Structures are given as C-alpha cells and as structure tokens.
Amino acid sequence: MQKQRQILSELLLVGLGGGIGGSLRYALSVIPIIGHLPIITMGINWLGALLLATLGAYLARNSNHLAQWQPFIGTGIIGGFTTFSTMILQFNQLLRNDVQVAWLYILLTVFGGVVMVTIGQHIGRRIGGGAR
C-alpha cells in the first residue's frame, strides 16, 4: 500500500510538473518573430538538456537532498518543457523547403544537446560537492 501511495504521489507530481513545463514551452513559442522558428525549439531542447544533466549530476552526489524532487523537476517540468516530437516535425517541414537547412538544424540540435549535457554534468558535480 505504501508503494502504491508513493507511485500515485509521484504520478501527480510528474503531471503537475509536465503542465508547468509544457506551459513554459508554449509561452516561448508564441513570442512574436522568433516563436515560430525552429531555433526556439532547439534552444528549449538545449536548455532542457543542460538542466536535466545538471540535476542528474547533482543528485548523483546529493541523492538525499533533492531526490524526492526528481519526478517533479526532471520528468515533469523539464520533460514537459523539452520536445522531441516538435523537433522532428520541424525537421520534416524544413526538409520540404531546404534539405541543407533541415540537416543543419538536426545536427546543431543534437550536438548542441551533447555539449549542454557535458556542461550540465560539470555544473551539477561542482555545485554538488566538487569536481570528480
């Protein structure tokens, strides 16, 4: 019964966080001029990769402090904020107009995400108790 209660609690936290993250993403998408451009999705996904890696690296060193917040922050807010499906849809739309721009978009998104994860892990380790 305790495990079921914990799962239900985490499910509610993920749902609440997902609503917050999705709302933040939507708010950025309606910014005049840049909101409709794929670059906003790329930036959102880069920021999400940075934040999720920072959180993960921090929790790896300090699991007792914030571990209970991981479903809300990591899976919920950051998961709701980032968007793989929008990236793929935008890639498909770009393919119809300019193949080179479409592939540049995918490459920048993926490699930029890898860079952000590396930076985020470094930040998370530093704030979590020193570099290792």
MOWO-V210886 format. One record per backbone hydrogen bond with DSSP energy under -0.5 kcal/mol. NH is the residue of the N-H (numbers start at 1). CO is the residue of the C=O. E is the energy in kcal/mol with one decimal. If there is no record, write none. Layout:
nh: [NH NH]
co: [CO CO]
e: [E E]
//
This chain:
nh: [5 6 7 8 9 10 11 12 13 14 15 16 17 18 19 20 21 22 23 24 25 26 27 28 29 30 30 31 34 35 37 40 41 42 43 44 45 46 47 48 49 50 51 52 53 54 55 56 57 58 59 60 61 61 62 65 66 67 69 70 70 73 74 75 76 77 78 79 80 81 82 87 88 89 90 91 92 93 94 95 96 97 97 98 102 103 104 105 106 107 108 109 110 111 112 113 114 115 116 117 118 119 120 121 122 123 124 125 126 127 128 129 130]
co: [1 2 3 4 5 6 7 8 9 10 11 12 13 14 15 16 17 18 19 20 21 22 23 24 25 26 27 28 32 31 34 37 37 38 39 40 41 42 43 44 45 46 47 48 49 50 51 52 53 54 55 56 57 58 58 62 62 63 66 66 67 69 70 70 71 72 73 74 76 77 78 83 84 85 86 87 88 89 90 91 92 93 94 94 98 99 100 101 102 103 104 105 106 107 108 109 110 111 112 113 114 115 116 117 118 119 120 121 122 123 124 126 126]
e: [-2.0 -2.2 -2.5 -2.5 -2.4 -2.6 -2.5 -2.1 -2.1 -2.7 -2.3 -2.5 -2.8 -3.0 -2.0 -1.9 -3.0 -2.8 -1.9 -2.3 -2.4 -2.5 -2.6 -1.9 -1.7 -1.0 -0.6 -1.2 -2.0 -2.5 -1.2 -1.5 -0.7 -2.3 -2.6 -2.4 -2.6 -2.5 -2.8 -2.6 -2.3 -2.5 -2.8 -2.8 -2.3 -2.3 -2.7 -2.6 -2.6 -2.4 -2.9 -1.8 -0.9 -0.9 -1.7 -1.4 -1.1 -0.9 -2.2 -0.6 -1.1 -3.2 -1.8 -1.3 -2.0 -2.7 -2.9 -1.2 -2.6 -1.8 -2.4 -1.3 -2.3 -2.3 -2.7 -2.3 -2.4 -2.2 -2.6 -2.2 -1.0 -0.7 -0.9 -3.3 -2.3 -2.3 -2.2 -2.5 -2.0 -2.7 -2.9 -2.3 -2.8 -2.7 -2.1 -1.8 -2.1 -2.2 -2.5 -2.3 -2.1 -2.5 -3.1 -2.7 -1.9 -2.7 -2.9 -2.3 -2.2 -2.8 -1.1 -0.9 -1.4]
//
